[in-house]
């Protein structure tokens, strides 16, 4: 049996590690996608290229920054229409821009929620999975520091479980036989 207390949990997804999780990289990625969107504006109605960077920021950095990113990227689309429009902006263009803004905000909010839930579930699995070295006599568990901890204390400190104690029939017979009423004869 392994000396490790708990087996290594599944690592975080690649987009939560390394370069993908750095703020400067996310901002640089947003700028690249804004430039790509500006090149594709005549072809595309909805800024689909914004979806990936907004979801990346929302997953890794939380609601405030993701909503700010979605708003800023939407404003670049509106500013592009304002700067390069042949004539005055029509109500339809502004309505489309506002619809894109709200869709991207909703995407950012939902992705933030999904990322938070994913991290919470991964943390819960990390707490509950793995091999636990347990004493075959007293049922104590060896902790991460190598100390032997009573089973109830270990589980209570690593989960949200609480314990209440009782006495099974076999242990009652073994330890308190003299206090039990006599069994009826068959």
Phi and psi in degrees as GROMACS dihedral restraints (atoms count N, CA, C in turn):
[ dihedral_restraints ]
;  ai    aj    ak    al  type     phi  dphi    fc
    3     4     5     6     1   -74.1    20    10
    4     5     6     7     1   149.2    20    10
    6     7     8     9     1   -81.5    20    10
    7     8     9    10     1    -9.7    20    10
    9    10    11    12     1   -72.0    20    10
   10    11    12    13     1   142.8    20    10
   12    13    14    15     1   -72.3    20    10
   13    14    15    16     1   -55.7    20    10
   15    16    17    18     1  -128.7    20    10
   16    17    18    19     1   134.5    20    10
   18    19    20    21     1   -65.2    20    10
   19    20    21    22     1   154.2    20    10
   21    22    23    24     1   -65.4    20    10
   22    23    24    25     1   128.6    20    10
   24    25    26    27     1   -75.8    20    10
   25    26    27    28     1   164.8    20    10
   27    28    29    30     1   -59.7    20    10
   28    29    30    31     1   135.5    20    10
   30    31    32    33     1   -68.3    20    10
   31    32    33    34     1   163.7    20    10
   33    34    35    36     1   -64.2    20    10
   34    35    36    37     1   152.9    20    10
   36    37    38    39     1   -58.6    20    10
   37    38    39    40     1   156.4    20    10
   39    40    41    42     1   -56.3    20    10
   40    41    42    43     1   -33.6    20    10
   42    43    44    45     1   -78.0    20    10
   43    44    45    46     1     3.1    20    10
   45    46    47    48     1  -105.4    20    10
   46    47    48    49     1    -3.0    20    10
   48    49    50    51     1  -120.5    20    10
   49    50    51    52     1   163.8    20    10
   51    52    53    54     1    58.6    20    10
   52    53    54    55     1  -139.1    20    10
   54    55    56    57     1   -61.7    20    10
   55    56    57    58     1   -35.1    20    10
   57    58    59    60     1   -62.5    20    10
   58    59    60    61     1   -24.0    20    10
   60    61    62    63     1   -97.2    20    10
   61    62    63    64     1     3.8    20    10
   63    64    65    66     1   -87.6    20    10
   64    65    66    67     1   135.2    20    10
   66    67    68    69     1   -62.2    20    10
   67    68    69    70     1   -44.1    20    10
   69    70    71    72     1   -62.3    20    10
   70    71    72    73     1   -35.7    20    10
   72    73    74    75     1   -69.3    20    10
   73    74    75    76     1   -39.8    20    10
   75    76    77    78     1   -63.7    20    10
   76    77    78    79     1   -41.6    20    10
   78    79    80    81     1   -65.5    20    10
   79    80    81    82     1   -40.9    20    10
   81    82    83    84     1   -62.4    20    10
   82    83    84    85     1   -42.3    20    10
   84    85    86    87     1   -62.2    20    10
   85    86    87    88     1   -41.1    20    10
   87    88    89    90     1   -61.0    20    10
   88    89    90    91     1   -42.8    20    10
   90    91    92    93     1   -63.9    20    10
   91    92    93    94     1   -39.8    20    10
   93    94    95    96     1   -62.7    20    10
   94    95    96    97     1   -43.2    20    10
   96    97    98    99     1   -71.6    20    10
   97    98    99   100     1   -30.2    20    10
   99   100   101   102     1   -65.3    20    10
  100   101   102   103     1   -43.9    20    10
  102   103   104   105     1   -62.4    20    10
  103   104   105   106     1   -40.8    20    10
  105   106   107   108     1   -63.4    20    10
  106   107   108   109     1   -40.9    20    10
  108   109   110   111     1   -64.0    20    10
  109   110   111   112     1   -41.7    20    10
  111   112   113   114     1   -61.8    20    10
  112   113   114   115     1   -33.8    20    10
  114   115   116   117     1   -73.3    20    10
  115   116   117   118     1   -27.9    20    10
  117   118   119   120     1   -99.2    20    10
  118   119   120   121     1     0.8    20    10
  120   121   122   123     1   -52.2    20    10
  121   122   123   124     1   -44.9    20    10
  123   124   125   126     1   -63.9    20    10
  124   125   126   127     1   -24.2    20    10
  126   127   128   129     1   -90.5    20    10
  127   128   129   130     1   -36.2    20    10
  129   130   131   132     1  -107.0    20    10
  130   131   132   133     1   138.0    20    10
  132   133   134   135     1   -87.5    20    10
  133   134   135   136     1   -50.4    20    10
  135   136   137   138     1   -98.6    20    10
  136   137   138   139     1   137.2    20    10
  138   139   140   141     1   -77.0    20    10
  139   140   141   142     1    74.7    20    10
  141   142   143   144     1   -62.5    20    10
  142   143   144   145     1   -26.6    20    10
  144   145   146   147     1   -67.5    20    10
  145   146   147   148     1   -16.4    20    10
  147   148   149   150     1   -78.7    20    10
  148   149   150   151     1   -18.4    20    10
  150   151   152   153     1   -60.6    20    10
  151   152   153   154     1   -48.6    20    10
  153   154   155   156     1   -62.8    20    10
  154   155   156   157     1   -53.0    20    10
  156   157   158   159     1   -64.4    20    10
  157   158   159   160     1   -35.0    20    10
  159   160   161   162     1   -66.9    20    10
  160   161   162   163     1   -41.9    20    10
  162   163   164   165     1   -66.5    20    10
  163   164   165   166     1   -36.9    20    10
  165   166   167   168     1   -63.7    20    10
  166   167   168   169     1   -45.5    20    10
  168   169   170   171     1   -65.6    20    10
  169   170   171   172     1   -43.1    20    10
  171   172   173   174     1   -63.8    20    10
  172   173   174   175     1   -41.5    20    10
  174   175   176   177     1   -65.5    20    10
  175   176   177   178     1   -42.3    20    10
  177   178   179   180     1   -94.1    20    10
  178   179   180   181     1   -27.2    20    10
  180   181   182   183     1  -119.9    20    10
  181   182   183   184     1    -2.8    20    10
  183   184   185   186     1    95.7    20    10
  184   185   186   187     1   177.7    20    10
  186   187   188   189     1   -68.0    20    10
  187   188   189   190     1   -47.5    20    10
  189   190   191   192     1   -59.9    20    10
  190   191   192   193     1   -51.6    20    10
  192   193   194   195     1   -67.9    20    10
  193   194   195   196     1   -35.2    20    10
  195   196   197   198     1   -69.2    20    10
  196   197   198   199     1   -39.1    20    10
  198   199   200   201     1   -67.4    20    10
  199   200   201   202     1   -37.5    20    10
  201   202   203   204     1   -63.3    20    10
  202   203   204   205     1   -43.7    20    10
  204   205   206   207     1   -63.7    20    10
  205   206   207   208     1   -44.7    20    10
  207   208   209   210     1   -61.9    20    10
  208   209   210   211     1   -42.6    20    10
  210   211   212   213     1   -64.6    20    10
  211   212   213   214     1   -44.7    20    10
  213   214   215   216     1   -64.4    20    10
  214   215   216   217     1   -42.0    20    10
  216   217   218   219     1   -68.5    20    10
  217   218   219   220     1   -35.3    20    10
  219   220   221   222     1   -65.4    20    10
  220   221   222   223     1   -38.8    20    10
  222   223   224   225     1   -64.2    20    10
  223   224   225   226     1   -32.0    20    10
  225   226   227   228     1   -65.1    20    10
  226   227   228   229     1   -36.0    20    10
  228   229   230   231     1   -66.3    20    10
  229   230   231   232     1   -44.1    20    10
  231   232   233   234     1   -64.8    20    10
  232   233   234   235     1   -42.2    20    10
  234   235   236   237     1   -65.4    20    10
  235   236   237   238     1   -34.9    20    10
  237   238   239   240     1   -62.9    20    10
  238   239   240   241     1   -44.7    20    10
  240   241   242   243     1   -64.0    20    10
  241   242   243   244     1   -37.6    20    10
  243   244   245   246     1   -69.3    20    10
  244   245   246   247     1   -42.0    20    10
  246   247   248   249     1   -73.5    20    10
  247   248   249   250     1   -45.1    20    10
  249   250   251   252     1  -101.8    20    10
  250   251   252   253     1     7.0    20    10
  252   253   254   255     1   -69.0    20    10
  253   254   255   256     1   138.8    20    10
  255   256   257   258     1   -70.4    20    10
  256   257   258   259     1   -38.5    20    10
  258   259   260   261     1  -124.1    20    10
  259   260   261   262     1  -167.6    20    10
  261   262   263   264     1   -67.1    20    10
  262   263   264   265     1   152.3    20    10
  264   265   266   267     1   -66.0    20    10
  265   266   267   268     1   134.3    20    10
  267   268   269   270     1   -96.1    20    10
  268   269   270   271     1   163.6    20    10
  270   271   272   273     1   -61.8    20    10
  271   272   273   274     1   -35.2    20    10
  273   274   275   276     1   -62.3    20    10
  274   275   276   277     1   -41.3    20    10
  276   277   278   279     1   -64.9    20    10
  277   278   279   280     1   -42.3    20    10
  279   280   281   282     1   -66.6    20    10
  280   281   282   283     1   -38.9    20    10
  282   283   284   285     1   -64.6    20    10
  283   284   285   286     1   -41.8    20    10
  285   286   287   288     1   -62.2    20    10
  286   287   288   289     1   -42.0    20    10
  288   289   290   291     1   -64.1    20    10
  289   290   291   292     1   -42.1    20    10
  291   292   293   294     1   -66.6    20    10
  292   293   294   295     1   -39.1    20    10
  294   295   296   297     1   -63.2    20    10
  295   296   297   298     1   -44.3    20    10
  297   298   299   300     1   -59.8    20    10
  298   299   300   301     1   -41.9    20    10
  300   301   302   303     1   -58.3    20    10
  301   302   303   304     1   -50.0    20    10
  303   304   305   306     1   -69.0    20    10
  304   305   306   307     1   -35.2    20    10
  306   307   308   309     1   -65.8    20    10
  307   308   309   310     1   -43.3    20    10
  309   310   311   312     1   -67.3    20    10
  310   311   312   313     1   -35.2    20    10
  312   313   314   315     1   -64.8    20    10
  313   314   315   316     1   -43.3    20    10
  315   316   317   318     1   -64.0    20    10
  316   317   318   319     1   -41.9    20    10
  318   319   320   321     1   -60.1    20    10
  319   320   321   322     1   -43.5    20    10
  321   322   323   324     1   -63.5    20    10
  322   323   324   325     1   -44.3    20    10
  324   325   326   327     1   -64.7    20    10
  325   326   327   328     1   -44.9    20    10
  327   328   329   330     1   -67.6    20    10
  328   329   330   331     1   -38.6    20    10
  330   331   332   333     1   -67.2    20    10
  331   332   333   334     1   -37.7    20    10
  333   334   335   336     1   -60.8    20    10
  334   335   336   337     1   -46.1    20    10
  336   337   338   339     1   -62.5    20    10
  337   338   339   340     1   -44.4    20    10
  339   340   341   342     1   -63.4    20    10
  340   341   342   343     1   -41.4    20    10
  342   343   344   345     1   -63.4    20    10
  343   344   345   346     1   -42.8    20    10
  345   346   347   348     1   -63.2    20    10
  346   347   348   349     1   -44.5    20    10
  348   349   350   351     1   -64.8    20    10
  349   350   351   352     1   -38.6    20    10
  351   352   353   354     1   -63.1    20    10
  352   353   354   355     1   -44.4    20    10
  354   355   356   357     1   -64.9    20    10
  355   356   357   358     1   -39.0    20    10
  357   358   359   360     1   -65.0    20    10
  358   359   360   361     1   -42.3    20    10
  360   361   362   363     1   -65.8    20    10
  361   362   363   364     1   -39.9    20    10
  363   364   365   366     1   -63.7    20    10
  364   365   366   367     1   -39.5    20    10
  366   367   368   369     1   -64.6    20    10
  367   368   369   370     1   -40.6    20    10
  369   370   371   372     1   -65.9    20    10
  370   371   372   373     1   -41.6    20    10
  372   373   374   375     1   -64.3    20    10
  373   374   375   376     1   -40.9    20    10
  375   376   377   378     1   -59.0    20    10
  376   377   378   379     1   -35.2    20    10
  378   379   380   381     1   -75.6    20    10
  379   380   381   382     1   -31.6    20    10
  381   382   383   384     1   -99.9    20    10
  382   383   384   385     1   -16.1    20    10
  384   385   386   387     1   -97.4    20    10
  385   386   387   388     1   168.4    20    10
  387   388   389   390     1   110.5    20    10
  388   389   390   391     1   174.9    20    10
  390   391   392   393     1   -94.7    20    10
  391   392   393   394     1   133.5    20    10
  393   394   395   396     1  -113.3    20    10
  394   395   396   397     1   120.8    20    10
  396   397   398   399     1   -72.1    20    10
  397   398   399   400     1   121.3    20    10
  399   400   401   402     1  -127.4    20    10
  400   401   402   403     1   139.8    20    10
  402   403   404   405     1   -69.0    20    10
  403   404   405   406     1   131.9    20    10
  405   406   407   408     1   -73.8    20    10
  406   407   408   409     1   -13.3    20    10
  408   409   410   411     1  -100.1    20    10
  409   410   411   412     1   -60.2    20    10
  411   412   413   414     1   -93.6    20    10
  412   413   414   415     1    -7.0    20    10
  414   415   416   417     1    66.4    20    10
  415   416   417   418     1    23.4    20    10
  417   418   419   420     1   -75.9    20    10
  418   419   420   421     1   153.5    20    10
  420   421   422   423     1  -112.2    20    10
  421   422   423   424     1   137.7    20    10
  423   424   425   426     1   -79.5    20    10
  424   425   426   427     1   123.1    20    10
  426   427   428   429     1   -80.5    20    10
  427   428   429   430     1   179.4    20    10
  429   430   431   432     1   -61.9    20    10
  430   431   432   433     1   -27.0    20    10
  432   433   434   435     1   -88.9    20    10
  433   434   435   436     1    -3.4    20    10
  435   436   437   438     1    94.4    20    10
  436   437   438   439     1    -2.4    20    10
  438   439   440   441     1   -80.1    20    10
  439   440   441   442     1   151.5    20    10
  441   442   443   444     1   -93.6    20    10
  442   443   444   445     1   122.1    20    10
  444   445   446   447     1  -118.3    20    10
  445   446   447   448     1   142.1    20    10
  447   448   449   450     1   -57.8    20    10
  448   449   450   451     1   140.2    20    10
  450   451   452   453     1   -50.4    20    10
  451   452   453   454     1   -48.6    20    10
  453   454   455   456     1   -63.2    20    10
  454   455   456   457     1   -41.5    20    10
  456   457   458   459     1   -65.9    20    10
  457   458   459   460     1   -40.5    20    10
  459   460   461   462     1   -64.0    20    10
  460   461   462   463     1   -49.4    20    10
  462   463   464   465     1   -64.9    20    10
  463   464   465   466     1   -40.8    20    10
  465   466   467   468     1   -64.1    20    10
  466   467   468   469     1   -34.5    20    10
  468   469   470   471     1   -80.8    20    10
  469   470   471   472     1   -18.7    20    10
  471   472   473   474     1  -106.9    20    10
  472   473   474   475     1    -7.1    20    10
  474   475   476   477     1  -138.2    20    10
  475   476   477   478     1  -176.7    20    10
  477   478   479   480     1   -96.9    20    10
  478   479   480   481     1    11.8    20    10
  480   481   482   483     1   -75.1    20    10
  481   482   483   484     1   146.4    20    10
  483   484   485   486     1  -123.4    20    10
  484   485   486   487     1   157.1    20    10
  486   487   488   489     1  -115.7    20    10
  487   488   489   490     1   148.0    20    10
  489   490   491   492     1  -130.0    20    10
  490   491   492   493     1   141.2    20    10
  492   493   494   495     1  -104.8    20    10
  493   494   495   496     1   147.2    20    10
  495   496   497   498     1  -139.3    20    10
  496   497   498   499     1  -166.8    20    10
  498   499   500   501     1  -138.8    20    10
  499   500   501   502     1   120.9    20    10
  501   502   503   504     1   -77.4    20    10
  502   503   504   505     1   163.6    20    10
  504   505   506   507     1   -62.9    20    10
  505   506   507   508     1   -39.8    20    10
  507   508   509   510     1   -64.4    20    10
  508   509   510   511     1   -43.7    20    10
  510   511   512   513     1   -69.6    20    10
  511   512   513   514     1   -34.8    20    10
  513   514   515   516     1   -62.8    20    10
  514   515   516   517     1   -42.8    20    10
  516   517   518   519     1   -64.4    20    10
  517   518   519   520     1   -41.7    20    10
  519   520   521   522     1   -70.6    20    10
  520   521   522   523     1   -40.8    20    10
  522   523   524   525     1  -101.8    20    10
  523   524   525   526     1   -24.4    20    10
  525   526   527   528     1  -130.1    20    10
  526   527   528   529     1    36.1    20    10
  528   529   530   531     1   -56.1    20    10
  529   530   531   532     1   -40.0    20    10
  531   532   533   534     1   -68.8    20    10
  532   533   534   535     1   -19.2    20    10
  534   535   536   537     1   -95.1    20    10
  535   536   537   538     1   -10.2    20    10
  537   538   539   540     1   -82.8    20    10
  538   539   540   541     1   146.8    20    10
  540   541   542   543     1   -67.1    20    10
  541   542   543   544     1   149.3    20    10
  543   544   545   546     1   -63.9    20    10
  544   545   546   547     1   143.7    20    10
  546   547   548   549     1   -76.8    20    10
  547   548   549   550     1   140.2    20    10
  549   550   551   552     1   -64.1    20    10
  550   551   552   553     1   142.5    20    10
  552   553   554   555     1   -79.3    20    10
  553   554   555   556     1   140.4    20    10
